[in-house]
Amino acid sequence: MIYKLLILFTLSFFVMQGCGEENSSSSDQQVEVQSEENTTFIPVEAMEISERLIEQKFPLTGVLTPINSVDLVAEVSGKIISVKKELGEYVSSNQTLATIDDVIPESQYKQAQAQVLSTESNLSIAEANLKSDKILFENGDISELEFNNSKLTFNNAEAQHLSSLASLSAAKKSYEDTRIKSPISGLISRKNIDFGTMASIGNVVYRIVDLSKLKLNVSVPQEIINRVRIGGSAIITISALNNEKFEGIVKRISPQADEITGGFIIEIHVTNKNNVIKAGMTSKAELLLSKQQKVLAIPEYALVSKDDENYVYKISNDIAELVKIDLGESIGNKIIVSDGLKNGDKIVVVGMKNLGIKTKVKIEKFVDTKDEK
């Protein structure tokens, strides 16, 4: 009886062990199936590359200066009897800023006007006498000598009139020069006179600056000057204005390199809205350089380096395959592809670490090339 129970217990043990192994095997198979289902595809982000113009930002530094700046100098000497504009104030074109004592210039101007009137009268009389003597000479009533004297008198009267007109013009200018006027509209950035002080000929009394537009003169290396064009864009950043950015336009390019630096001077114009920019502010400029032809370019982070070779994952029929490419020039965070890809190819840009040589992938997101900076 005991022997039979022992045999029965042994058989039950082996049956239970076999069932446990079967359940374990089924469980392992289920995990393996689930794993295979989970690794059917790898999620990635991709980009469809296309030919386009690539821009490179070239950094420059310079000082902003006014496009128009005028130093007003005194053209007559005298005491300042009136000051109408002060430092920092806005002036219009041809507006009077200050007045120099004009008593003597005004007197000389009036005398010149009187002299012109006198010579005009003398000229009219001489002209009338000449016409009369011409008729008398033709009729034989006066001699040729008398007629020639009449012509001489007319010529002298005409010369005196021309001389008086010249004197009047000079006197008028001297009188008008007592009014210091600005030839341009702008702001007063320098004021070197006060009421009652003496002004001397040649002394700078005011400086007027037009800040509606400013210019930035910078030197560009020879290597990139052929990629700079008039009308090209630049981004101007001014640290003194909390790094505020302004749009700049290339207006002028020097045709000759500087003899010392070897660089070419270009002039960038910046519109100064609301006159927030002050002349003399230091600024950083990012000059946008364009390729002359369209190229295929990819972001640097899409590259896979292996054995000193460059690769990308090209997607075709949901398969990401590692393909070798040849690279050209680097422009910013972009690299030009010279061989290995074509217009319209799709490449993986995020998720490359999870891929093998050929891997089935699912594109979860397309990166728009327009959003790439």
GUTOR-558792 format. One record per residue: x, y, z of N, C-alpha, C in turn. Coordinates in steps of 0.1 Angstrom, whole numbers, plus 5000, padded with zeros to 4 digits. Each point is the difference from the previous one (the first is absolute). Example, Ala and Ser with C-alpha at 12.3 -4.5 7.8 and 13.67 -1.06 7.14 Angstrom:
2
513249435078499150125000500950125000 499650114993500950115000499250115008 
This chain:
373
500849885000499250125000500950125000 500950015008501050115001500750024987 500449884994500750004987499250074989 498749965000499150064990499850155001 499950055013499950145002501250084996 501249935002501250074996500150024985 499649894992500050014986499050104995 498850015006499050104996500550145002 500750025011500550145003501150044990 500849904997501150034990499550044987 498949924995499450034987499450145000 499350035011499450145001501050115000 501249985006501050105000500550034986 500249894992500550024986499050074991 498749965002498950064993499950155002 500150055013499950145004501250074994 501249945001501250064995499950034985 499549904993499850014985499050114997 499050025007499050114998500650135003 500950015010500650135003500950044989 500849904994500950044989499250044988 498849934998499250044988499550145002 499550045012499550135002501150114999 501249965005501150094999500450024985 500049894992500350024986499050084993 498749985004498950084993500250155004 500450025013500150145004501250074993 501149924998501250064993499650034985 499249914994499650024986499150124999 499250025010499150125000500850135001 501050005009500850125001500850034988 500549884993500750024988499150064989 498849954999499150054990499750155002 499750035013499750145004501250094996 501249955003501250074997500250034985 499749894992500150014986498950114995 498949995006498950104996500550145003 500650025012500450135004501250064991 500849914995501250044992499749994985 498849994996499650004986500550134993 499950115006500550134994500650085012 500950094995500650105010499550144996 499550075010499550134997501250104998 499850084990501150104997499450134995 500850105000499650134993500850014987 499450054990500650004987499950144993 500750014989500050124992500149974986 499250074991500149984986500950114995 501149974994501050104996499750054986 500250124997499850064987501050114997 500250024988501050114996499450135003 500950095006499650135003501250095003 499850135000501150095003500350005015 501349995003500549995013500650135004 499650055012500550135005501049975012 501150074999501050005011500150135007 500050005013500250125007501450035004 500550114995501450045002500150115010 500649985012500050105010501050124998 499550125003500850124998499750095012 500950105002499850105011500450134995 499250105004500350144995499250105009 500250134996499450115007499050074991 498850025004498950064992500350155000 499950064988500250144998498950054991 499650135001499050064992500350004985 499049984992500250014986500250144996 499350105006500250144998500450075013 501250074999500550075012500750134994 499650115006500450134995500650095011 501250054999500650105009499750144994 499350085008499650134996501150105005 500650074991501150105004499550144998 500650095008499750144998500750064988 499350064991500650064988500250155001 499550065011500350145003500350015015 500850105004500350025014499050095006 499949985013499150095008499549945012 499250085008499449955012498749934998 499849895008498849924999498950085007 499050044993498950085006498749925002 500049884994498849925002500349854998 499649925010500149854999498649945001 499649934989498749954999499949855002 501149934999500049855001501149965009 499749905009500949955009500449854997 500949955008500549874998498949895001 500049914990499049895001498750034993 499850134997498750044993500049964986 498849984995499849974985499950134992 500750004989499950124991499649954986 499350094993499649974986501050074991 499949954987500950054990499850154998 501150084999499950144998499550085012 499949945011499550075012501150085007 499750125005501050085007500349955014 501249985003500449945014500550125009 500750094994500550115008500350124990 500250125006500250124992501250075006 500950044990501250095003499650144998 500650095008499750154999500050044985 498950054995499850034986499950154997 500450095009499850144997500850044989 501349985000500950044989499749934987 499949865000499649934988498750054993 499050035009498850054995500150144993 500850085006500350144995500749994986 501049915000500749984987499149944989 499149925004499149944991499050114994 499650095009499150114995500750094991 501350035004500850094991500249944986 500249875000500249934987498750014992 498949995006498750004993499850144994 500450115008499950134995500950034988 501249945001501050014989499549944987 499349895002499449934988499050094994 499150065008499050094995500650124992 501150055006500750124993500649964987 500649894999500749954988498949964989 498949955005498949974991499550134993 499950115008499550124994501050064991 501350005003501150054991500049924987 499849865002500049924988498850034990 498950035006498850034992500250134992 500650105007500350134994501049984989 501149935002501049984990499449924988 499149915003499549924989499150094991 499250095007499150094992500950104992 501050055006500950104992500749934988 500349875002500749934989499049984988 498849965003499049994990499850134992 499950115008499850134994501250044991 501249985005501250044993500249914988 499549885000500149924988499250054989 498850055003499150064989500750124995 500550095009500750124996501249974991 500749905004501349974992499649954986 499049925000499549944987499550124991 499450105006499550114992501150114997 501249985006501150094998500050125009 499250005010499850115009501150015010 500749895004501150005009501249924994 501250035005501149934995500249865005 500949934994500249865004500650005014 500950105003500650015013498950015011 499150084998498950025010499249875001 499749944990499349875001500849895007 501350004998500949905007500050045015 500050125003500050045015498749965006 498950004993498749965005500049855003 500749924991500149865002500949975012 501050075001500949985012499350035013 499250105000499350045012499049885004 499449954990499049885002500849885006 501149974994500849885004500450025015 500550125003500450035014498849985010 498850054996498849995008499649865002 500249924989499749865001500949925009 501350044999501049935009499850045015 499750125002499750055014498849925006 499049984991498849935005500349855003 500849944992500449865003500849995012 500950105002500850005013499150025012 499050094999499150025011499249875004 499649934989499349875002500949905008 501350004996500949915007500150035014 500250145003500150045014498749975008 498950024993498749975007500049855004 500449914991500049865002500949965012 501250075001500949975011499450065013 499450114999499550065013498849925004 499249954991498849925004500549875007 501049944994500549885007500650025014 500750115001500550045013498950025010 499050064996498850035008499349875004 499849914990499349875002500949915009 501350014999500949925008499950035015 499450115003499850035015498949915006 499349934991499049915004500649864998 500349935011500649864999498849904998 500049944988498949914996500649864998 499149905001500449864998499549964986 500949944992499649964986499349875001 499949935011499349875001499150005012 499149915000499249985012500749895009 499950035013500649905009500150065014 500849945008500250035014501350075003 500050095009501350085004500849915009 501249954995500849925008501250075006 500350124995501050095006499650144999 500250085011499750145000501250075007 500750094993501250065005499850155001 498850065001499850145002498950025010 500150125006499050055009499650144998 499050055005499650144998501150095006 500450104991501050105005501449964996 500249884996501449964997500450054986 501350004997500450044987500249884991 499550024987500349894990501050054990 500949924997501150034990499849924988 500450054989499949934987500749875000 499349894997500649874999499849925013 499550065011499749925012498749924998 500149875005498849915000499150055011 498850034997499050055010499049895003 499649924991499149895002500449884992 499549885004500149884992498649945000 499549984988498749944998500149864994 499349905006500149874996498649954996 499949934989498749944996500049855004 499249975010500049865006498949924994 499350044990498949924995500649874994 501250014995500749884996501550015004 500649895003501450005004500749904991 501350015000500849914992501149935009 500449884995501049925007501049974989 501250055002501149974990500949895006 500049884994500849895005500849944988 501149935004500949944991499749854998 499849964988499749864997501249934993 500449885005501149934994499849974985 501249984993499949984986499349864997 500149915009499549864998498550004997 499350105006498550004999499450124992 500950094996499550134994499149974988 500349894992499249974988498649955004 499849975013498749955004499250115006 500550125001499350125005499450084988 498850035001499350084989499350125006 499950104991499350125004498549965001 499450045011498649965003499949885009 501249945003500049895009499750045015 499649905008499550035013501149985011 499850065011500849995012499250025012 500349925010499350025013500950085010 499550115004500850095009499549985014 501049975009499749995014500750105008 499350085009500650105007499949975015 501149985006500149965015499450115009 500350134996499550115008498550015001 499349934990498650005000499449875004 500749935010499549875004500049904989 501150014992500149904988498950004991 499350124998498950014991500649984986 499249944991500549974986499350094990 500750044990499550094989500449944987 499250034990500349954987500950104992 501149954994500950084993500049964985 500450094991500049984986501450044995 500749924992501350034994499750104989 500650135001499750104990501250034991 501249985005501250034992501149905003 500749974990501249905001501250074993 501150015007501250064994500549904989 500450064989500649924989501549975002 500650055011501449995002500249955014 500949915002500449955013500950105007 499850015014500950085008501449964999 500950104998501449964998500749945012 499450035012500649955013499449875004 498750005001499349885005499749894989 499950054988499649914989498549974999 499350065009498549984999499350104992 498849984997499150094992499050065009 499950144999499150075008498649994994 499049975008498650004996499350095009 498950064995499250105008498649945002 499649985012498749945004499250115005 498750024995499150105005499049945009 499650075011499149965009498950115002 498749964999499050105002499850015015 500050135005499950025015498650055003 499149905003498750035003499950065014 499350115001499850075012501350065006 501150004992501350065004500549935013 499849875002500549945012501549975000 500549994988501549984998500750145001 501050005008500950125000501249984992 500450114994501350004992501149975009 500949914995501249965007499849875008 498849945000499849875007500849894993 500649925008500749884994499049894998 500149934989499049904996500749884994 499349895001500449874994499149984988 500649964989499249984987500349854996 498949944996500049874994499750014985 501049994992499850024986499549874993 498950004994499449884994500649984986 500749894998500649974987499349894994 499650024987499349904993500949934990 499749864998500749934990499450054986 500849994990499550054987499149904993 500149875004499149904994499449925011 498949934997499449915010500849885002 500049955013500849895004499149915009 500549875002499449915009500850025013 499350035011500750015013499249935011 500749955009499349935012500650065013 499249985011500650055013501149915004 500950065008501249925005499549885008 499050025008499649905010499449874993 499750014987499549884992501149914996 501350045002501249924995500249895010 500549894994500549885008501449984996 501050015009501449984996500449865004 500749934991500549875002501249974992 501149965007501349974993500450124992 499950125005500450124993499250024987 498949944999499150034989498750065005 499350064991498750075003498849934994 499049985008498849924996498850085005 498949964993498650045005499149884999 498950015007499049894998499050054990 499949944988499150044990498849905001 498850065000498849925002499349974986 499849874998499349964988499149895003 498750014997499049895003500049965015 500150105009500049985014501249935005 501150004992501249945004501150115001 500650015011501150105002501449924997 500750044990501249944996501250095001 501049955006501250095002500850014987 500150124994500650024987501150105002 501149984992501250095001499750124991 500550125005499850124992501350085000 500250084990501150094999499650145003 500850075008499650135005500850114993 499450125000500750124994500250105011 499750134997500250115009499050005012 500550045012499150025011499650155000 498750025002499450135001499150015012 500550065011499350015012499949865006 498849965003499849865005499549914989 500250044987499749924989501249954993 499949884994501149954992499549964986 500750054990499649974986500449864997 499049924994500349864995500350014985 501249954997500450004986499749874993 499849895007499749874994499449915010 499149914996499449905009498650025002 499550124998498550035002499550084988 498750004998499450084989498850075005 499650104992498850085003498849915003 499450025012498849935004500249885009 501349965002500349895009499650045014 499649895008499650025014501149945008 500450075011501149965009499550015014 500649915008499750015015500950115006 499350085008500750115007500049985015 499149925005499949975015499749855001 500849935009499749865003501049914993 501250054995501049924993500649905009 500150025013500749925009499449865002 498749994997499249885001500049924987 500750044990499949934987501249924997 499849894992501149924995500350054986 500649904992500450044986498750014992 499049915003498750014993499049985011 499150095002499049995011498750054995 498949935004498750044997499650125010 499550114994499850115008498650064998 499550075010498850084998500250145002 499750094990500350145001498950065009 500450055012499050065009499950154997 501050064994499950154998500950034988 499550094992500950064989500550135004 501350034999500550135003500050084987 499450125001499850084988501450074998 500550004988501350064997499950155002 498850064998499950145002500250055014 499849905010500150045014501549985004 500849954991501449985004500850134998 500750045011500750124999501549974997 
